[in-house]
């Protein structure tokens, strides 16, 4: 993991931080410790960038106008005094606490603007308190990036900054004993596609009630992390370059590029042990499978698929039957510049 985004308040309204604006917070429990303060200190000590998630709907606060819209209670509860402006003032006060009491933060992640709250000065205030922060697109004003959830948009390259958000399990964003987990390969494919398209990825893991991470989550994170560390080079200081390959090519791949090196991402299940990178026709200096450093065969020749055309670059003997539970990335180094 290269950054952390932790939930400070979810839809249930319970605050995981020390706040003076409600007693419905972790300091009023037998635990009596500020979880957010502890994780902020750990992140600052280890140089991990820290982000805060904050839900706008609130099932507990008496002033939140619950009306049964999505992510809301079905209506006001006994004792509630719905007042939109009073509630938004509460949110602003807590935003000030989060942006001033926990040191440097790098991300503010609003969620579910059911109230259709438009007040761009709030995000401006966050930026004034935390100049290095980036803010998502679900809050009261223009954000810095989009946040597609549990899905990856179609295409080869994002035209705006994107942070895709996904959880280890399909059913929940919190710990669930009978969770239905995504396959490791599905998550790896999703991560590879988003990063190769120029986006970022936020993967959710759910601590159990005692604060530990479930064994199944640990195994999944290890699998994903091991893959990521072997192919990380293909995302580091690279840029999307899938335009180098025709969109109607037989092999559906994504490409990232750095200098004279391209990285070919087989983010979908490869159908054969070779790929043809039409219209590239330059013989590379070296081709390796980034996952394990294995050298691959390269040719520039005419194949039956393109017998009416011309020779194209073909990469052969890819171990597709050996690596069936991961995403393969091929590193191709040229000794001359290719199309920029």
N, C-alpha and C positions, 0 to 999 in steps of 0.2 A: 504494500500500500504506500502511496506517495502523499496522500493527504487524508484527513478524517473529517467527516461531517456528522455531528452528533445531534440527536433530537433534544432540544431544550424544552419544548412544549408541543405535545401532539394534540389531536382533536379532543381528547378527553379532558384537556385543560390542566392536567397535573404538571407542575413545573419542576424540572430536574435541577433547578438552580436556586440559589438564595435570593429571593425577591421580597421586597417590602410591600408589594401591592396585592398579595393574596397569601392566606395561610395554607392554601392548597399547594404545598411545595415540599420538597424533600427534607428541608430543615425541620419541619414540623412532624416528621415521622420518628420512630425509635432509632433509625439509622443516624440522623442528624449530621450528615456530611454532604457538602456541596459537590456532587458528582462532576458538574461542569468545571468547577475550579480545579478539581483533581486531574481531569483529563487535559485541561488547558496547560497546567503546569508540566505534565508529562510530554505533551506535544512541544512546548517551548524548549524543554530540556533536550529533546532529541531532534529538534529541527524539522518536525512534521507540521505541515501547514494545517491549520484548524479552521473548520467551518461550523456554523450553527444553523440548524433547521428550526423553523418556528411556524406552527400552524396558526392560521388566522381564525378558523372556526374553533369554538370552545363549548363543550357540552356541560361545563361546570359553572362557568362564570355567570352570575345572575343578570348581568347587563347584556350578554350576547343574545341577539335576536334570533333564536332558533325558530325556524318556520317549516322544518321538514324538507328543506332543499337538500341536494346531495351533500354528504359529509356533515349533516346537521342532525340534532335531535328532532323528533317529529313535531315538537312545539315547546313552548315555555313549560318549565317544570314548576312544581309548587315552590312558591317563594321568589321566583324570578321577577326581575323588573327590567324587561327588555329596553335597552336604550343604546342605539347604535353609536352615538357620539361619545357617551361615557365609556363604552367598551373600547372604541378605537383609541381613546386617550390612555386607557389601560395598556393597550398594545404598544403605543408610543413610549410609555414609561418603561415597559419591560425591554423594548429595543434599546433604550438608552442604557439600561443596566447591563445588557449583554455586550454592548459595544464599549463600555467603559470599565467594567469590573474584572475582565478576564485577559487583559493583555492583547497582543496582536492577533487578529483573526483575518482569514483570507477569503472566506466565503460566507454570505448570508443567504440562506435558502428559505424563502417564503413558500407556504403551501396553501392551496385551495382558497382562492380569493372569492368565496361565495358571495360576499357582501358587495362585490364589484366596487371595491374601495379604490378610488383614484386620487392620489395625493403624492405627486412626484417628489415633493419636498422631503418626504420621509426617507426615500432612498438617497437623496442628496445629503441628508443629515448623517446617514450611516457612512457615506463616503467621506464626509468631513471628519468623523470620529475615527475612521479606519481607512486611511487613504489607499492602502494596498488591496482593499477588499473587492471582490467581484460579487455581483448580485444576480439572482436568477429572474426568470420572467413571470413569476406567479404572484408578485406582490403588488403594492399600490402605485408603482411607477415603472417606467421603462427599465428593463433589466439588461444585463450584459450578455446573457446567453440563454438559449432555449433548452428545455428539459423534456424531451420525449421520454415517456415512461413505459417500460416493459415492451418496447418495440423499437425497431431501427427503421428510419425512413428509407425509402427506396432511393437509389442513385449511386453515384460514384464519388461525390465530393460535396461536403456541406458548404452552403453559401453564406452561412452565419455561424458564429461560435455556438457549439452544442455540447451539453453535458447530458448524456443518456443515463437514465437511472433505472436500476434493476435490483431485484432481491434474489437471494439464493433459492428461495422457495416461491412457488407460484401463488400461494393462497394468502400470504400475510407479509407485512413489513415488521411485525413483532414476533417474538418467539411463540411457536405453535407446536405442541407435542406431536401432532399427527400431520405435520407439514408435508406437502407434496413437492419434493425438490426437483429443480431443473437438473438435467444431466450436465455433467462437467463439460462435455463437448459442446452442448448448446450454448452455455455461457461463454466458453472460449471463442466460439464462432461469432457470437454477438460482440464481444469485446474487440476481437480482431477487426471486424467490419467497421465498427464505430471509429476506432483509432486510425485505421487505414483511410477512412474518409475525412480525417482531419478533426475529429471530435475528441471529447474526453469521456470518461466512464466512471460512474459512481455505483459501486456494488454494495448492497445492503446485507449485513449479517446481524443476527438477532441474539443478543445475550439472553441466557436463561435467567430465572428469578434470582439465582445466587450470584449473578454477574459473570459466570463462566460462559464459554462458547461451546456449543454442542459438538460432540465428536464428528458428527456428519458434516457440520459446517467447516470444522478444522481440516478434514480430509479434502473437502472441496476447494477450500482456499489454498491448500498446499498444491493441489493439482493445477489450479489456475496459475498460482504464483510460479511454480516450476516452469510451466510453459512460457509465461510472460518473461521470465528472466533469461530464457534461452533466445527469445526473439526480440527482446527489448531494443536492440540495435536498430531494428527496422522502423521504430517509432521515434527514436531519439534524434532530434535535429533534422528530421526528414519532413517532406511535404507530400500531400497527395499528388499522384501522377498517373492516375488510371487513364488519362487521355492518351497515353502512349500506345494503348492497345485498343483496337476497334471495338466498339460496343456490340457488334454482331459477331464477334469472334466465337469459335466453338467452345473455348474454355473461359468460363466466367471467373475472372480474377480481379483483384484490386492491386494497385501498385503504389508504393511510396518510393521517394527518390532523395538521394543526397549526393551531390556532385555527379560523378560518373558511375555511381552505383544505384541500381534499382533493387527493390525488394518486392517479390511477387507473392501475394497473399492468397493461398488456396482456402478462402474462408467458407466455401461450400464443399460438399463431398466431391473429391476429384473422381471423374468417371474413368480415367485411364492413367497409366503411369508416365504419361508425357503431356506437355502443354505446348501449344503453338502460339507465339506472341506476335501475331499479325498486327501491324505491318512492319515490325522491327526486322531488320535483315542484316544486322551487324554482328559479327562473331565476337563473343565476349572473351575477356582475358581469363576469367575464372567464374565458375558457377558452383555454389555449395548449398546444401540444405542447412539452413540456419539452425534448425532444431538440434542437430547433432554434429555439424561441421563436415558431413559426408560430401565428397566431391560428386557432382553430377555431370552427365554427358550433354554437350551442346553441339548442335549442328545448324547450318543454314542451308536448307534444301527444300525441294518441292515435295509435297505430300499429295496423296490422292484427293484429299479434301480441297486442295487449292491447285489442281493440275492446270487450270486455265489461267492462273495468275503468275506468281513468281516465287522464288525461294523466300522463306520466312524463318525466323529464329525458332528452333525447337529444342526444348529441354527434355531429356529422356531419363529413363530408369529411376523415376521417383518412387520411393518405397511406400506407395499408397496402401499396400496390403499389410505392411508392418505397423504403420502409424494410423490406426483407424479411430482412435479416441481423442484426437487433437486436431489442431490446425497447423498445416505445414506452411513455412515461409521460405522462399528461395532467394538467395542473395546472388545477384548477377553484377559482376564488376567489368566495366568496359575500359579499354585503354584510350578511348577517345570520347569526346563529348557526344551525347545523344540529345535528341530534340528537347529543348527547354520550352 
